Amino acid sequence: MEMNQIRYFLALFEYRNFTHAARAMNVSQPSLTAAIKKLEDRLGGRLFLRDRAGCSLTPLGTLVLPYFREVFQQTQKAMVDAKRYVRLEGIPITVGVGESIGLARIADAVARYQVRAPEICFEIIVDKKNALLSGLRDGHFDIAIVNSDAASELYQAEPLYSETYRVVVAATHPLCELGAVNLDALAGDEALARVDCDMREVLFAFCADRGNRLNFTHRSNRVDFLLELVRLGRGYLILPETAIPRSKEFASLPIEGVDFERHVVALRYLHQPARPEIRGFTQELARPMSVEEHCL
């Protein structure tokens, strides 16, 4: 029995779908299917039943599930202990961060926490949510900071903070003269968008209901590139509060008449041992920012 087979089994139990599980594990569907088949041959029976809705555990699959969870959990614990042993210079905390999450607040939390716990060393990795969930399951991340929950039977979600969206423009943009921006007034201006922007469809729907249409002229998966266009006066960008640069070259304005808000959480894989230093850092992330920190 191979560790990959157990990982694929747990992923398939989570997603209830061979295609989605394979995508999450970054393998082809035939490879995942073959691994599950080998595992079933080794155990002497089918582990999953397929139907139009996806797949579900057989009685045999239900029987072996807690054992596979235990094996995986102990493997993760061994990896964590090995990291601590090899990296004697400090206690590592590896944090996965969603692409749309503002890094300023995370950096503030890291700086504050290291004042209290100087033995902690951090590794911060920014990636897509599916990659972060896969990294949690594989033990590459201790926590993942994202703007949506995940399956409660697999992940513990710790609420961190809520934030609104604002319009970001160059400090010299005419909109800076306004105290707030009405989306109707933006309909004729150049809009910039992040690829896979979590707010794009909401904005489209809101404007369509009012007979307007936002004019998205450029898209990119890099927020820093879009912000450079904004700095040069090429349109505006709608960002969550914590993703807005702390620079006098930019101005951010509240959106008038709407209340776009999102909730950011820290996810921990339930089958990975809880560590007190992770809990301490999560509490630091959830601490409200001071007025001084907001104004930096």
C-alpha atoms as one frame of an Amber mdcrd trajectory, in Angstrom:
protein
   0.000   0.000   0.000   1.462   3.356  -1.065   1.079   6.727   0.628  -0.153
   8.267  -2.621  -3.019   5.772  -2.701  -4.109   6.914   0.757  -3.824  10.579
  -0.271  -5.933   9.937  -3.367  -8.503   8.006  -1.327  -8.887  10.919   1.127
  -9.096  13.442  -1.721 -11.774  11.392  -3.472 -13.718  11.143  -0.208 -13.527
  14.954   0.074 -14.535  15.866  -3.488 -16.901  12.923  -4.203 -15.817  13.211
  -7.831 -12.886  11.597  -9.688 -12.303  14.573 -11.977 -12.330  17.144  -9.173
 -10.166  14.989  -6.908  -7.600  14.452  -9.663  -7.471  18.178 -10.381  -6.961
  18.941  -6.691  -4.118  16.411  -6.461  -2.512  17.685  -9.686  -2.643  14.284
 -11.385  -4.547  12.964 -14.375  -7.882  11.272 -13.759  -6.621   7.926 -15.204
  -3.691   8.013 -12.760  -5.980   8.619  -9.793  -8.440   5.968 -10.979  -5.616
   3.450 -11.407  -4.276   4.155  -7.918  -7.716   3.668  -6.356  -8.144   0.417
  -8.338  -4.812  -0.905  -7.019  -5.863   0.006  -3.492  -9.169  -1.796  -3.959
  -7.358  -4.868  -5.300  -5.057  -4.844  -2.279  -7.986  -4.603   0.146 -10.144
  -7.077  -1.749 -13.225  -4.956  -2.487 -14.612  -1.736  -3.907 -14.116   1.449
  -1.898 -16.337   3.813  -3.927 -19.608   3.546  -5.795 -20.036   5.787  -8.850
 -23.301   7.404  -9.881 -24.433  10.457 -11.846 -23.897  12.705  -8.831 -20.279
  11.547  -8.417 -19.202   8.806  -6.042 -19.719   7.694  -2.456 -18.061   5.315
  -0.013 -18.989   1.644   0.057 -19.272  -0.083   3.454 -15.650  -1.219   2.984
 -14.603   2.360   2.234 -16.387   3.564   5.361 -14.596   0.877   7.383 -11.078
   1.816   6.267 -11.600   5.620   6.272 -10.615   6.210   9.949  -7.530   3.989
   9.546  -6.366   5.912   6.487  -6.971   9.174   8.302  -4.843   7.970  11.207
  -2.021   6.854   8.894  -2.067  10.196   7.123  -2.180  12.156  10.385   0.794
  10.290  11.823   2.718  10.838   8.591   2.009  14.568   8.797   3.138  14.626
  12.423   6.396  12.921  11.450   6.964  15.574   8.757   6.374  18.396  11.231
   8.711  16.843  13.825  11.346  16.285  11.140  11.137  19.943  10.089  11.659
  20.987  13.675  14.651  18.695  14.051  16.342  19.740  10.801  15.616  23.451
  11.208  17.042  23.843  14.680  17.388  27.577  14.101  13.674  28.093  14.739
  10.175  26.686  14.845   8.739  26.861  11.308   5.247  28.025  10.448   4.287
  27.643   6.797   1.330  29.750   5.704  -0.532  29.440   2.403  -2.234  32.645
   1.293  -4.969  33.014  -1.316  -4.100  35.142  -4.330  -6.654  37.844  -3.543
  -5.732  38.189   0.141  -3.981  41.437   1.060  -0.467  40.760   2.349  -0.095
  43.935   4.425  -2.227  42.639   7.289  -0.408  39.290   7.238   2.965  41.033
   7.329   1.804  43.113  10.312   0.733  39.940  12.148   4.053  38.232  11.391
   6.017  41.208  12.714   3.929  41.464  15.893   4.036  37.726  16.584   7.807
  37.493  16.213   8.215  40.178  18.866   6.465  37.821  21.297   7.935  34.600
  19.851  11.341  35.321  18.239  12.014  31.589  17.823   9.319  31.370  15.127
  10.340  31.514  11.460   7.762  31.951   8.730   7.358  30.757   5.164   4.576
  32.541   3.244   3.376  31.015  -0.057   0.764  32.710  -2.273  -1.275  30.413
  -4.539  -4.736  29.448  -5.782  -7.231  27.985  -3.298  -7.158  24.456  -4.766
  -3.366  24.388  -4.484  -3.588  25.616  -0.890  -6.085  22.899   0.081  -3.882
  20.291  -1.562  -0.898  21.703   0.331  -2.784  21.481   3.616  -3.609  17.835
   2.995  -0.020  17.049   2.020   1.419  18.792   5.071   3.142  21.573   3.107
   1.108  24.263   4.915   0.171  24.622   8.566  -2.714  26.954   7.739  -4.212
  28.516   4.629  -5.689  32.015   4.611  -8.582  32.256   2.144 -11.826  34.175
   1.687 -14.186  31.200   1.784 -14.818  28.120   3.894 -14.109  24.513   2.943
 -15.566  21.117   3.852 -16.127  21.184   7.625 -15.458  17.450   7.967 -11.916
  18.000   6.666 -10.942  21.553   7.609 -11.358  23.738  10.657 -12.121  27.333
   9.693 -11.089  30.073  12.124 -12.730  33.448  11.327 -10.106  36.178  11.006
 -11.724  39.383   9.765 -14.277  40.894   7.409 -13.511  43.630   4.916 -15.205
  45.734   2.282 -14.144  46.536  -1.268 -12.959  49.966  -2.401 -12.146  51.645
  -5.696  -8.408  52.249  -6.149  -7.197  55.017  -8.482  -4.054  57.072  -9.010
  -3.672  59.946  -6.549  -4.043  62.349  -9.490  -7.259  60.787 -10.824 -10.312
  63.107 -11.013 -12.314  60.679  -8.855 -10.092  61.641  -5.903 -12.168  64.795
  -5.559 -15.156  62.669  -4.548 -15.757  61.372  -1.063 -17.260  58.145  -2.421
 -17.753  56.530  -5.833 -21.061  55.482  -7.336 -20.702  52.429  -9.584 -22.935
  54.126 -12.144 -20.262  56.791 -12.571 -17.654  54.119 -13.314 -19.549  52.600
 -16.230 -17.684  54.658 -18.832 -14.216  54.478 -17.283 -11.517  51.852 -17.820
 -11.882  49.002 -15.323  -9.026  46.634 -14.529  -9.716  43.109 -13.271  -7.864
  40.304 -11.608  -8.153  36.909 -13.288 -10.566  34.792 -11.192 -11.680  37.921
  -9.347 -14.158  36.831  -6.674 -16.187  40.028  -7.105 -16.354  40.275 -10.894
 -19.675  38.476 -11.399 -21.247  40.323  -8.465 -20.206  43.665  -9.965 -21.484
  42.670 -13.409 -24.852  41.617 -11.979 -25.212  44.745  -9.860 -24.507  47.069
 -12.785 -26.697  45.052 -15.190 -29.645  45.447 -12.814 -29.181  49.203 -13.087
 -28.828  49.201 -16.871 -25.057  49.811 -16.840 -22.050  47.739 -17.842 -18.526
  47.945 -16.468 -15.889  48.290 -19.169 -13.095  45.848 -18.255 -10.177  46.797
 -20.516  -7.327  44.739 -19.028  -7.029  41.583 -16.933  -4.061  39.958 -15.208
  -3.318  37.376 -12.533  -0.807  39.831 -11.038  -2.283  42.573  -8.876   1.042
  44.431  -8.891   0.857  44.760 -12.689  -2.696  46.099 -12.542  -1.699  48.550
  -9.828   1.119  49.814 -12.037  -1.474  50.586 -14.732  -3.575  52.367 -12.109
  -0.546  54.388 -10.994  -0.040  55.472 -14.623  -3.636  56.674 -14.776  -4.958
  53.795 -16.893  -8.258  53.147 -15.154  -9.304  51.902 -11.731  -9.186  48.671
  -9.758 -11.626  47.344  -7.162  -9.781  45.665  -4.286 -10.513  44.448  -0.767
  -9.250  46.828   1.910  -6.206  44.804   2.980  -4.945  44.502  -0.608  -4.761
  48.280  -1.164  -1.160  49.605  -1.258   0.029  51.885   1.512   1.360  54.493
  -0.863   0.664  58.156  -1.487   0.619  57.377  -5.215  -2.801  55.745  -4.789
  -6.150  56.773  -3.393  -8.980  54.466  -2.365 -12.637  55.433  -2.219 -15.647
  53.664  -0.675 -18.325  52.404  -3.075 -21.516  54.351  -2.578 -24.878  52.652
  -2.235 -23.642  49.036  -1.980 -22.170  46.879   0.740 -19.740  44.417  -0.837
 -18.080  42.484   1.977 -16.083  39.285   2.285 -15.007  37.133   5.220 -11.438
  35.866   5.537 -10.695  32.638   7.434  -7.694  30.529   8.401  -8.108  26.872
   7.412  -6.373  24.000   9.183  -6.515  20.397   8.002  -8.223  18.392  10.751
  -5.976  15.379  10.245  -2.854  17.434  10.894  -1.823  17.791  14.555  -2.702
  21.145  16.133   0.295  23.181  17.321   0.128  25.919  19.973   2.283  28.285
  17.919  -0.173  27.997  15.006  -3.033  28.874  17.328  -1.083  31.861  18.640
  -0.372  33.176  15.146  -4.006  32.694  14.085  -5.113  34.782  17.064  -2.637
  37.470  16.009  -4.078  37.474  12.497  -7.562  37.975  13.918  -6.534  40.908
  16.092  -8.141  44.159  14.864  -5.690  46.561  13.265  -5.069  49.811  15.091
  -5.824  53.199  13.582  -2.079  53.729  13.113  -1.731  50.466  11.174  -4.652
  51.368   8.904  -3.069  54.708   8.108   0.444  53.426   7.330
